[in-house]
C-alpha cells in the first residue's frame, strides 16, 4: 500500500464515507417523511428492519441500525403504541428478551411504501453505475475485514 498523504481529518476516507452516509440518510429520511406515513423515516427503517429479520430483539436492532439502545427503545415504543409492532417475551442465549414482530398493519405499511422508497433510492443513485455500486460493496467488505483484523 502506498503512503497515505493527508494533512487533516477532512482529507481522510473516514471523513468521505461519513459524509456520504450522513447525506444519504438525511435525504432518505426526508423523502420518507414526505410520504406522510404517520411515522418518521427512522421509525419506518426500524419497522422495515424488523420485518426483514426473524427473532429481532431490541439490542440486535440497535446493533444493526447503529443506534444507541435508548433511541431504539423510544422508536420501538412509538411503533408498539401505533399498533405496528408487538413485543413478545422470548429467549436469546438463555436470557429473556423482547422479540419484536411486525403486525399485519405494520407489514401493510412496509409493503405499500417500499416500492416508493425503492424508487427514491434509485433516483438518488441514478448517476452511479452498477460497476461503481459493486465496487463500493467490494470496498466495504474489504474495509470491514481489515478493521476486524485490527481489533
C-alpha positions in Angstrom: 0.0 0.0 0.0 1.3 3.4 -0.8 1.8 6.1 1.8 -1.3 8.0 2.8 -0.9 11.7 2.3 -3.1 13.8 4.5 -2.9 16.9 6.5 -6.3 16.9 8.2 -9.1 14.7 9.2 -11.3 16.1 6.3 -8.7 14.6 3.9 -9.3 11.0 5.1 -11.5 8.3 3.6 -13.2 8.2 7.0 -14.5 11.7 6.6 -15.6 11.0 3.0 -17.5 7.8 4.0 -19.1 9.6 6.9 -20.3 12.4 4.7 -21.8 10.0 2.2 -23.6 8.1 5.0 -24.9 11.3 6.7 -26.1 12.8 3.4 -27.7 9.6 2.2 -29.5 9.0 5.5 -30.7 12.6 5.6 -32.0 12.5 2.0 -33.8 9.2 2.5 -35.3 10.3 5.8 -36.5 13.5 4.2 -38.1 11.6 1.3 -39.8 9.0 3.6 -41.1 11.8 5.9 -42.7 13.4 2.8 -44.8 10.2 2.2 -46.9 11.1 5.2 -46.9 7.7 6.8 -47.7 8.8 10.3 -44.3 7.7 11.4 -40.9 9.2 10.8 -38.3 7.9 8.3 -36.2 6.5 11.1 -39.3 4.7 12.5 -40.0 3.3 9.1 -36.5 1.9 8.9 -37.0 0.2 12.2 -40.3 -1.3 11.0 -38.7 -2.5 7.8 -35.7 -3.9 9.5 -37.8 -5.9 12.0 -39.9 -7.2 9.1 -36.8 -8.4 7.4 -35.1 -10.3 10.3 -36.6 -13.2 12.3 -36.2 -13.2 16.1 -35.3 -9.5 16.3 -34.8 -8.1 19.7 -34.0 -4.5 20.7 -30.2 -4.9 21.3 -29.8 -6.7 18.0 -31.8 -3.9 16.3 -29.7 -1.3 17.9 -26.5 -3.0 16.6 -27.9 -3.4 13.1 -29.1 0.2 12.8 -26.0 1.6 14.7 -28.3 3.5 17.1 -28.0 3.7 20.9 -30.2 1.5 22.9 -32.4 4.3 24.4 -33.1 5.8 21.0 -34.0 2.4 19.6 -36.3 1.7 22.6 -38.1 5.0 22.1 -38.8 4.2 18.4 -39.9 0.7 19.3 -42.4 2.2 21.9 -43.9 4.6 19.4 -44.3 1.7 16.9 -45.9 -0.5 19.5 -48.2 2.3 20.6 -49.3 2.8 17.0 -50.0 -0.9 16.6 -47.3 -1.5 14.0 -45.0 -3.7 16.2 -45.5 -6.1 19.1 -43.1 -7.2 21.8 -43.3 -10.8 22.9 -41.1 -12.4 25.6 -38.6 -14.8 24.1 -35.1 -16.1 24.8 -31.7 -15.2 23.4 -28.8 -17.2 24.7 -31.0 -18.4 27.6 -31.8 -14.8 28.6 -35.2 -13.3 28.5 -35.6 -10.6 25.8 -38.5 -9.0 23.9 -38.8 -10.4 20.5 -40.1 -7.8 18.1 -42.8 -8.7 15.5 -44.4 -6.6 12.8 -48.2 -6.6 13.0 -50.3 -7.0 9.9 -50.9 -3.2 9.9 -47.2 -2.6 10.1 -46.4 -5.1 7.3 -49.1 -3.5 5.1 -47.4 -0.1 5.7 -44.0 -1.5 4.7 -45.3 -3.4 1.7 -47.3 -0.4 0.3 -44.4 2.0 0.7 -41.3 0.0 -0.1 -41.8 0.4 -3.9 -41.9 4.2 -3.4 -38.8 4.1 -1.3 -37.0 1.9 -3.8 -37.8 4.4 -6.5 -36.3 7.2 -4.3 -33.1 5.2 -3.7 -32.9 4.5 -7.5 -33.3 8.3 -8.1 -30.5 9.1 -5.6 -28.1 6.7 -7.3 -29.1 7.4 -11.0 -25.7 8.9 -11.8 -23.8 6.0 -10.3 -23.1 2.9 -12.5 -23.7 -0.7 -11.5 -20.0 -1.2 -11.6 -19.4 1.7 -9.2 -22.0 0.3 -6.8 -20.4 -3.1 -7.0 -17.0 -1.6 -6.3 -18.4 0.2 -3.3 -19.8 -3.1 -1.9 -16.5 -4.7 -2.5 -14.6 -1.9 -0.8 -17.0 -2.0 2.1 -16.3 -5.7 2.6 -12.5 -5.1 2.4 -12.7 -2.3 5.0 -14.8 -4.4 7.3 -12.4 -7.4 7.1 -9.4 -5.1 7.6 -10.9 -3.5 10.6 -11.9 -6.9 12.1 -8.2 -8.0 11.8 -7.0 -4.9 13.6 -9.4 -5.1 16.6 
